[in-house]
């Protein structure tokens, strides 16, 4: 059975890249893009997580000669690479803490920071391995960038580039980061995933029995959405959009494909996924909305709901009542957990072999936690980056709130 690989949580192996693995069947409770329904019914604080250091703002624009931290064969890792990875790590931990509601421990922060350089080295080794295997990520990169463009409701790829650069990010670096992640994932899919066995029914049942408390669920409802935005529109245009929302709601109520209607008419971040939000807990919904949704049958469609930025139409795709999940209901989630557990040691072994065949040097004062006990040659003489290694100057940095796809890459 084919394994599909996605992105790993920040606390897991290779966290700085977001490489991950899913089980052959993904859990239905997987995370979804931020939805209009969630935004209309939840209040998430943007304040820093207690005990977690805030990401440092970029330094004022100055002329800096970068230093090499490590060399991986013919490629280098610079101080800027390390600082960027650390900033992305902090942002990722903050996002994870908000989503799970679990505080981030100082031990977890220290462990992730300690492994940053090792992760960057491993990432580079995977990219170089992809090159050796003749892999390409051009098509996938274009598709992923275009998906970001759609989710941010931008008219063209030029607009996407401007939005990224408005946040002080080099578009070329951003694009290369996405391409590298795709190549890393491809290598894992081809060289590592086939070595991971499928969890047996006995293993799944044993895990369920040992973790039953993790599978007690609250009342929750599966939802899809169509959001028609009116923000910034004239009164006449808002009236037209209200009429459009009414027409779309009527078509959905008559049984027309909600997914296709969402793809065509929705302005929400979930439009490209057919409006699929995932599951929302009853106790996290506004009381009146919860009463309305839980009164609808599965496949029922809500009336047009006025929200702060437009008109919202919701469809109930499933209902879970509070109580203990059965083994059958929990199987997909358990398969995913067991698969990731079995993948990590295989990936660690694979990376150890890549390291064994590579020429890796680390500047004194920096620690590669993935290195063996033996040390490589001193690279003090390579402290300063060669002129050909210097990054291209970025355009002037401007503040902005552009969403670049749910976290650092």
N, C-alpha and C positions, 0 to 999 in steps of 0.2 A: 504494500500500500504506500502510495506516495506521501511523503512528509512535506508539509508546507511550513516554511520558516518565516517568522516575522521579526519583531524587535524584542530584545530582552529587557527586563526592568533595570533601573539604574544600579541597584544593589547587586546584580548578578555579574557573572563573569563577562568580560569585555563590555562593561557597562558604559564606558565612554563613547562607544560606537552605537550602542543600541542593537547589537546583533542578538537574535533570539531564535527560539525554536518553538513551534507549536506541535501538539500531538496531532495524529492523523485526523481527528475530528476536533474542531475548535469548540470551546464552550460557548453557549448562547449568551452567557453573561459577560462576554469580552467587552473591553472598554470601547466607547463610541465617541465620535466627535461631539464637541459641546453643542447642545441643542437649544432651540428657542424655548421648548417646554421646560428644560432644566433652568435656563436663565430666568424664565418667568416665575418659577416656583421655588428656586433656591437662592440663597445669598451666600456667596463664597467670598471670604475676606481676602484681599490682596496683600494683607500685611505679612511681613516676614514670619516664618515659622519660628516659635521660641526655641532658642538653643542652636539655631541654624544660621551661620553667617550669611549675610546678604551678598549677592553678587556685586563685585566691585565695578563701578562705572569705568568706562574706558579712560585712559590717561589723556591729558591734553596733547594735542598734536605737536610732536617734537621730532627732531631728527635722531633716530636711534639706529645704532649698528647692532643687529641681533647677534645673539650667541647661540652656538650649537649646543644642544643638550645631549643628543645621541645621533649616531649614524647607523643606518640599517642597510647594509650592502651599499648601493650608490645613492641612497636617499638620506635626507637629514630631518631631524626633529629639532625645532628651535624653541627658545624661551617663549615666544609668542604662541606657538602650538600648545605648549604646556599650560600657559595662562588661559588660553581659550577653552581648553578641555576642562580646566578647573571651574571656570565660570559656568560652563554648560552642566557640569556635575552639580553645582549648587542649585541651578535652576531646575534640573531634573529631580533632585531630592525635594525641593519645595513643592513641585507639581505632584509628586508621588504622595507627599504628606497630606496635601489638600484632598486628593482623590480618595485616599484610604482612611483618612481621619486618624492615622497612627503617627505619633511623634517620631521624629528622626533622632536616633541616639548619637551621642558624640562618638561612640565606638564605631558606628556604621560610617559616619563622616570621615573619621580618621582612616578607616580601612580603605574606603573608596579613594581618598586622596593619595594614600600610600601606593595604590595600584595604578595611578594615572599614567605614569611613564611606561610601565609594563604594558598597559592596554594600548597606548599609542604605538609602541614597538610591534605588538602582536597584530594590530590593525594594518600596519604597513607591510608586515610579512604576508598577510592574507591578500592584500592588493597586488603585491609582487607575484605571489603564487597564481593569482588570476591571470596576470600577464603571461606567465610561463605556460599556462594552459590555453592561451589564445582566447580568453573570454572577453566579451565586450558588454558595456552597459549603456551604450549610446541611446538605444530606443527606449529602454526602461527609464532612463534619466529624463528624457523629453516628456514621457507620459506622466512621470511623477511631478515634474515642474508644472505641467499643464493642469494637473489635478489641483495643485496649490493655487494656481491662477483662478480656477473655477471656484474653489472654496472661499477665496477672498474677493470674489465677484469683480475681477479685473478684466478689462476688455481685451488685452493683448499681452504677449510675453514681454514686450517692452515695458508695459505698465508694471509687470511683476518685477522686472529688473530694477526699475526706479524705486519701487516700494521697498525692496530688499536693501538697496544702497542708501535709502533714506534713514535706515536704522544703523548706518555705519558699517554695513557688511559688504565685503567685496563679492559681487555677483559671481565672478569666476571661481572664487574660493567656495562659495555656497554650492554652486553647481558641482564642483569637484568633490565636495564632501558627500553629496547625494550619490554620485557615481561610485565613490569608494565604498560606501555602505552596501550598494547593490552588488558590487564585485565580491566583497567579503561574504555576503550572504550566499552568493552563487557557489563560492568555493566550499562553504560549509555544506550546502545542499548536495554537492557532487562528491566531495571527499570524506565528509564526516557523517552526515545523516544516515547513509546506507549501513553504517556499522552499528546503529542504535536499534536494538530489538523492540518490537511492539510489546507493550505491557500485557501480561496474561490476565485472564479473568481472576485467577487466584490472587495475583498481586493487587489488582484493582479492589477486590473485596477486602483484602487485608488492610489496605490503606484507608478504605472507607470506615472499617470498624475501629481503626486507631485514631481517626480524626472526625468522628461523627459530629462533634460540637461545631466543626467548621461548616457543616452542611445543614444548619438550622437557618431557614430563610424567613424574612419578614413578608408581609403582604406586599406584593409588587406587581406592576403592570408593564407589559411590553408595549412599546409605542412606536409609531411612525408619524412623521410630521410633514406638513406643507406650510411654509412661512412665506407670506407675501408682504414684503416690506413697504412701508409708506414714509419712512423717515426722510425729511427734506423735500417731500413732494408738495405741490400746490394743493389747495382745497379741491379743485376740479379733478386733479389726478388721483387724489386720495379716494374720491367718490368712485372713480372708474375702477380703482384697484379693489374697493369693497365689493363692487358688482362682480368683478372677476373672481374674488374669493368665494362669493355665494355660488357662482356657477361651478367652480371647481368642487366645492363641497357637495353640491347636488349630484355631480357626475360620480364622485367617489361613493356617495350614499347609494347610488343605483348599481354599484358593483364594478364600475370601471377600475382598471388597475391603478391602485393608489401609488405604487412605485413609479409607474410611468408618468402619472400626473405630477408627482414630486420632482422627478427629473426635469420635467418641462417647465413647471410653473414656480417651484419653490426657490426662494432666495436664501434659504438656510444653509448652514455648513454641511448638513446631511443630505443635500439634494442629490449628489452623485452616488449616494448609497441608497437611493430610492426613498429617502426620508427616514431611514431606520435609526431610531434613537437608542434602542436597547431597553433595559428594564429600569423603571423608576420606582423607588420605594414609596409606599403609601404615606409613611410618616414624614417624608421629605417633600411631599406635595402640599400646596396650599389646600386648605380643608375643602373649599367649595369645588375645586378642580378634582380633588381625589374622589369626592362623592359622585361627581359626574362620570368620571372615567370608570370607576368600579361598578357603576350601574349599567354601563354599556356591555353588550355581549362581545365575545371575541369576533373580530372583523367589523365591529361597530365603529361608526365615524361620528366624531363630535360635531356640534354646530360650529360656525365660525366664531372664534374667540378673539376679541380685541386684546392686544398686548401692547406694550410700550412702543415697539417699533413696527407695528403693522397688524396683520391678521393671521391667526394661527388655526390650522385644522389638524386634528389628531385622530389617528386610527389605533384601536386596541388590537394588538397582534397576539397577545397571550396574557393570561392572568395566573399568578402564583399566589396561593394562599399561605399564610404563615404556618410553619411547622417543619418537621424533619424531612429533608429530601430523601427519597428512596435511593437505593444503590443504583438503580437504572437511571434516575434523574441526575445523579452526581457523576455518572461514568465518564462523560466527555471531559468534564473539568479535571477529574482524577487522572485520566489518560494524559492530559496536557501536562500536569504537574510531574507525573512519573517520567514522561518523555524528556522533559527538560532536565530532570535529575540525572537521567542516564546519558543525556547528551554532553553534559559539562565535563565529566572525566574523559570522554572520547575527544572532545575539543582540546582539552588541556594536553593530552598526549600528542595530538596532531600538531599543536603549536610548539611543543617541546622539540618535535622532529624538525619543524621549519627553523627553529632557533639553532638547532645543532648544525644545520647545513648553511647557516647564514653568517655573515661577518657583522657583528654588532659591537659597537663601542659606546661607552657612556662617559660623559664628562665627570671628573671627580667632584664630589659634592652632591650628585644626584644618584638616586637609587632605583635600579630596575628590579622590582620584586619578583619578576618572572625569570631572572637569570639563575643559572646554576651556581654552585659554590665557586667554580673556577672563574677567574676574572679575565677580561679581555685586555687588549693593549691600551695604554694611556692615550687619550686624545686631547691632552691639554694644548697641543700645538694647533688643534682645530677650534680653539675657543671662538674665534671670530668667523662669521659666515663669509664665504668667498663672494665676490661681487656678483657672480652668476647665480648665487643662491639667494640673494636678497629678494624679498617679496616686492611685487609691484606696488607703487603707492596707491592707497585707497583714495576715493573722492572724499571731500570733506564730510565729516560725520554729523548727522542730524538726528535728533530724538524722534521716535515714532513708535506706534503700537501695532505694527503689522504682524499678523500671525503667520509664522513661517512653518506651519505644519506640526504644531503640537510638541514643542520642545526642541532643545539643541540637537544638532546633528553631529 
